[in-house]
């Protein structure tokens, strides 16, 4: 089991609550969709309980964000694969990129 630090737990609790509110959903609705109890979701949102890594992944998938975002390790809700591939292309083909910008 992954143990969240105090900061990660606090950020996770806040981001989980913020994401739920952004979707306009009640705790009971999210709990049902994640197949957990209302009490468990409430404990996650208040920082009284820590989700398993599997549950973190399920929550991230439900809200379409990364686990890193949920834990405060990234401020980008969803990492951009396209941007990463674009940067990789520039690194591999610097001359082609430079000819396009000249």
GIURFEN-V447043 format. One line per field, one symbol per residue. psi: psi as a letter, one per 30 degrees, with the letter a starting at -180 (. if undefined). burial: I if it has 24 or more other C-alpha atoms within 12 Angstrom, else O. Layout:
psi=???
burial=???
This chain:
psi=kkjkleeeeeeeeeeeeeeeeefhlleeeeeeefhlleeeeeeeffgfkklleeeeeeeeeefhlleeeefgfkfjekkjeeeeeeeeeeeeieeeeefff.
burial=OOOIOOOIIIIIIIIIIOIIOOOOOOIOOIIOOIOOOOOIIIIIIOIOOIIOOOIIOOIIOOIOIIIIIIIIOOOOOOOOOOOOOOOOOOOOOOOOOOOOOO
